Structure formats: structure tokens, C-alpha cells
Amino acid sequence: QVQLVESGGGLVQAGGSLSLSCVASGNIFSISVMAWYRQAPGKQRELVAAITRGGSINYADSAKGRFTISRDNGKSTVYLQMNSLKPEDTGAYYCAAAAVVGGDYWGQGTQVTVSS
């Protein structure tokens, strides 16, 4: 089992920045990929960015050039630095972890609200 706890959400004006953190605990050695997803009201959850244990990164087109995902394997933590935020970035942001064996895990989510 893996537990994920996010922090760092909040309210920010358009053009501002926020940094999210997600700390993993439990069977952390089973984790291969960590990722951030977001879900806007009335919309499906979508991938924002993902990073493998080896450091390979994938971004959604909407995040490229503005968001940076990073991972500290020693601290079992994944970060999402979000710059130049837009109102359409508003939503609940979820940390996710994919285990080599044992399935996928989700955090409880943290709210990001970008005002125009």
C-alpha cells in the first residue's frame, strides 16, 4: 500500500505561481511513476504531468512551458511548480502513483483556484 498526501494548493491571481508537493509513504519502493492530475468542475480528470523514477517526464500540452514537475526519490516527494497560471488551471489537483506491482494510488486532492 502507498499513501499520498498533497499540499500547496490555494487561491492565486492569473499570472501568479503556486507550488504543489506530494509526499508518498508506505511501500514507496514499489512506485515507478508519479504524476499530477487535475479535475475541473464538471470535467473529467486529466493528466497534467508525470515523471518516472528515472526522471523521464511527460506534460500535457496545456502545461508545457508553464509547469515543472520534479521528484526527490530520497524524500519520496513529487513537486509541481506552476507558473503563469490561468483561470482555466482551476481545479482539484491530485497526486497519483503507479506501482510496479499493486496498482495505482491517489491522494485526496488539493484545490487550486486562479482568479481572473
N, C-alpha and C positions, 0 to 999 in steps of 0.2 A: 504494500500500500504506500501511496505517496500523498502527502498533504501539501497544498499550495496556499499561500497567504499573500494577497496583493496589498499594496499600499501606494499612496501618492496621488490619487485622483483629487478632483476639486473643480472649482469654477475659475475660469480664466477668460480674458477678453480675446477676441480674434487677433491673431498675430502674436499672441503670447506663447509661453512654453510650459510644459509640465513634464515631470519625470515619474514614471511608474516603476515599482520594484515588486518582485515576486520571489518569495523565499520558499524553497522546497524542503520538506523533511520526510523522514520515513526511509523507504527503500530507494534512496536517491541514486544509488549506483546502477539501478535499472533504467534510468532516464536516458533516452537518446536525443530526443528533440524537445525543445521548449519553445513556446510560441505565445503570442498575444493575439487575441481575437476581440472584436467589438460587436456590440449589438445595439443598433439604434432603435428607438421606439417604432414598433410596427414592422420592423425589418428582420431578416434572418441574420444570424450570427455569421460574421465574415472574418477571414484571416487578415491580420494586419502585418505581422512579421513573424518569422520563425528562424531559429538558429539551432544547428546541430551541436553535439558535444565537441566535434572537431572544429567548429567555427564557421561552417558554411551557412550562409544567410539567404533568406528569400523574403522579399517585400511585396505587398500588394501595390499595384500601380499608384493608388491614392496616397501611399505612404512614402514612396520613393522621393528622395531629396529633402524630405522634411523630418522623417522619423529615423531613429537609430536604435537597433536592438543590439544588446550585448549580454554577455554571460560570464559569470565568475563561477567556474566549476568548484573552486575551493570553498566558496561560500554558498554553493547551491542556490545561486540567485541569478535571475534574469532581469534585465532592465529594459525600459523603453523610454528613450528620450524623444519627446515630441516638441518640435519647433514649428513656428509659423502656423499655429493652429487655426482651423476654420470652423465655423458653426456646424458644418457637416461632419466634423470629427466627434461631435457629441454622441455619447452613448455609454453603455456599460462595457468596461474593458475587462476581459477575462484572461487569466494566465492558464496555459494548458501545458501538460507534459505527456509525452508519449514514451511509454516504457518498452524496452526490448521484449520483455515478457510481462504480461499482466494488464495490458490495455492502456487506456488514456485516462488522464485525471484533469480535473478542473478546479480552479479557485472559485471563491464566492463572488468575485467581481468587484470592481471599483468604478464609481461613476465619474465620468469626465463631461463637463458641461462648458461649451465655448459660446460665449455671448457675442453678438454682432455689434 
